[in-house]
Structures are given as C-alpha cells and as structure tokens.
Amino acid sequence: MQKTDVLVLGAGIAGLTTAIKLAKARPDLKITVLTKTNENESNTAWAQAGVAAAWDKKHDSYKKHVEDTLDAGDGLCVEKIVEIVVHEGPERVQEIINWGARFDKKETTDQYDLGREGGHSENRILHYKDITGWEIQRTLLEELGRYPNIEFQEHYFAIDLLTQHHMGYTIIRVTPGIECYGAYVLDKRTGTIETFLAKITVLATGGTGQVYKNTTNPAIATGDGIAMAYRAKGRVENMEFVQFHPTSLYNPAGENPSFLISEAVRGFGAILRTRQGEEFMHKYDPRGSLAPRDIVARAIDREIKQRGEDCMYLDCTHLDKEGFIAHFPNIYKKCLSIGIDPMKDFIPVTPACHYMCGGVRTDEMGRSSIDRLYAAGECTCTGLHGANRLASNSLLEGLVFAHRIVEDIIPRIDQFQIQTNIPDWDARGTTDPDEMVLITQGIKELKETMSYYVGIVRSNVRLKRANDRLYLQYKEIEALYNTTTISPQLCELRNLITIAYLIVRSASMRMESRGLHYTTDYPEKKGYVDLSIL
Ligand code: SIN
C-alpha cells in the first residue's frame, strides 16, 4: 500500500503540469505521478504542430480565436470554457516558455513564427519545428526534476479507481457523493497490484486512438482513464466525436502508429490532390485544403471510396525547399526514408484516428462528477472542443486546466483524509492465461469492428452491427478478466472495449450529423441534442 497526497495518473502535458504547479505551490505535499510506460511516452510527446494561442495582438485577437473554436465545435462548445481557455492560454504558454520551452522564431527577429492550421482564421500556432510535443515534454520533465516532493514512477499501470464500491457499498451511476480514494495499480515489472491511496486523484491519461486500426496515437492511447472513470460511475460525454486527422502518411505496411503529416504542412501551402493532380477540396469547402478537419477528413474519405483508391495526395512540390525542411525536418526525413521526396513527389495520405473530443466530463475547475477526482487533457470533455476540436487547441487546454485544477486543489486538500479502509487487491481464483492469443486477437477484432463500422461515416446498420460484436467481446473479456492473472494487455483490451462501447452508444443516440459525427441515416444537423446521460 502506498500513500500520497495527490495521485496523478498520466505523464503528458496535463499530468506533468499539474504535478509541477502543485509541488511548487505546496512543497509540504507529496505528489505521485504514475505512467504506464516511460517518461518520454505520452500523446503530448507525439504532437507535431503546436500550441494555438492568440499571441500576435496586431493581427489576432481573443475574439477571433474564440470564434474559430466555436465554429469548429459546431454548436456544442461550452462558450464559457472556450473564453476561459483562449483568454488564460497565452499566460500559461508564457509559463512553459519561462521553464525553458523553445518555440521557433522568425529569422533575425524576436517574433514567434506563428503557424497556421485548418479552421484558424489567423496564424497562431506556436511550434518547435515539427516536434513541438517532444519539446514540451522535454521541458516539463526537466522542470519536474526540480521538485523533491514529486515522486515519478514509470511502468505503473492504473487498473481501477477506488471508491466506496471497494468498501462494500453498492454504487450506481446516479448515486450521489461518490468519492475517489486513489487507484489499484499494476506494477508492470513485478506483475503485482498495489493500492495507491490519495487524498485527491487526477486523471491525465490521454487519448483513445488505439481503438482504431489506423491511428496517429502511440500504443499507449487505450483510453484507460475514461474507462476507469466510467467503471467508477463517473460522467462521460461526447464520445461519438472522434477526430480523424485527414493526413496520415499512407503506408501499406500498416505502421502503428501511422505517421502524421502535420496540418501545419497545409498551413505552409501544401495542397490536397487526387492521383491525377486535381485539386478537390474546393468542391467541399471554400477554405479548400485548410478547411476544418472534419470536413477535410470526410472529403478525403469520400474521394478515396468513390475512386476506389487507397489514398489521396498532398502536393508540396511548389513549396520553398529550404523553408519546408526548416519547418518540417522530421516529416521530410520520414518521407525520404520511404522513397518519397516531398519536393518532387506527391505525399500519399489517408485519414487516421487522431483525437477523442469526448471523455470525462469536468467543470471549469477540472472537477469530475466524482468527488476528489479531477481530470485534465485528452481524457476529458471540458466543453472546449464541442463536436470537433480546433487544431492545436488541446495542448493549450491541458495547460489551462492543469493550472485551474491546482488552484482548486490547494484550498481544499487539507480537509481530506486518506481513506485506509480499502482492501488490498484480491487475486484469489485467478490463474495465468493459457493463451495470449485470446487477447492479441481480441484487440485486432476490436480495431476491425471499429474501423469498418464506426469510422468517419456511420449508419444505423453499421452501429448496430458494431454493438452486437462488442457485446460478445465484452462478455468474453470480462470472463477472462475475472479468471486470469491481470496483465497490461488484458487491461488495455478491457479498456478499449469500454471505449468502443461508449463511442458506439453515443453515436447511436445522436440522431443527426454534427461536427465529427456523420451518419447517412441522419445527414442533417438538428437542433441541440443533450446527450449528457451517460
Ligand atoms: C497536426 O500537427 O496536424 C496535429 C495538430 C493537432 O492535432 O492539434
């Protein structure tokens, strides 16, 4: 049993920033950060383009950034949250700059070289080449190292959140006063399950991309936090809004994760074309290749299906070579490594699952519906993204909510005691699995189901079919979970099935097309539909 004041699950931008700020504000508190792999692996570290912020006060404004966010969100953003994130964002970005984060500047000036992405009416993306996430992760880890009251533990995989349920009480989704006391955590190196007790727990577990076959998310993105919060009877919302990035590198070898060709490349002037070189995006939107992501991803999907092709193409051949290489050295290198010279050849691209806009519902201070449980980053549904996230708003959201969570925790943490009335994990009755293939094949099956039936274009028939398949898989995996020794793969599959179920269920209930959710049965947008019942 381990005791800590604040338990932070996840080590991307939201988790690390929360830990740093807490440690700084309260050196007397013990803060424990757990990550299921190592310190360098998080969704944050994979972000290419950058952080959106209304930085350039001459051309840009908070108002424009708010409007772009609301426009992308297609009627489902919570306006107050958008205002908060946009207004507080630049100050939060300045903080990480003060901690050492580097963002590219225009040559010979002290001005930031602000990039552009789809749906943004101005250049407002702070970036570090095409590896902004890596730079932020590096900065945060360095800053984290300055605080002796932070304990950072790698290879610890949280399995379930502890609530009154673990003390023998019956809890249902509408039970009032559910509290979180920490988590059961699998030490991946020893295979033992430890009880981590905390006054406050913060979920910062990132995304869910691995629920699809083709995703830009790293292997860790298995929706663990959302699944745990859902099992603990927390409120989860907007799960139908899965963002597909329009341009992942088409790679017939089936690379996982798919390599991202950042939207910033289109911001730099690249144009989407068919194999024959025809520009097609203006058929779909006057903003052409720089229309918001949902529109571009759907257009590419449509062109691919209509033409019976495997991919569409990104044309960079007219762009300045030196500038391109300076901005996108990593993308350039990757393309060359598979025999494509972006300065001479079209880059083959296809949409890939990229971001989950839904998640654990939180309020403006990052509190979830479960008391003593906060959440920040991609695992949340704060209201910022609505039905479709505006590019590069997510790192900003992580920073702003980490700060707000700390502001909220500081004045209230001393009123809580660590709950010691929690039994240790009981592994009696379980045995080692005979065949790992039940799990590995299960993951493949799940990805197939989601990719074929719950992708960019949905329908009632497809959703029903997915639901039937998922129900079978759910029953099989629960039986396995209750009888075999816990492994990370088993837990991840279990979480992915929960995530898939939540996506299908939310998608089935939304009888309209809006933002990222498009269904052929209800192609029109209806009035506001409140689905906050999960
Ligand atoms: C990209 O670089 O295109 C991804 C940026 C984002 O998803 O915000």
Boltz pocket constraint, residues with backbone or C-beta under 6 A from the ligand:
constraints:
  - pocket:
      binder: B
      contacts: [[A, 47], [A, 48], [A, 49], [A, 50], [A, 260], [A, 261], [A, 262], [A, 263], [A, 264], [A, 354], [A, 355], [A, 390], [A, 391], [A, 392], [A, 393], [A, 394]]
      max_distance: 6.0
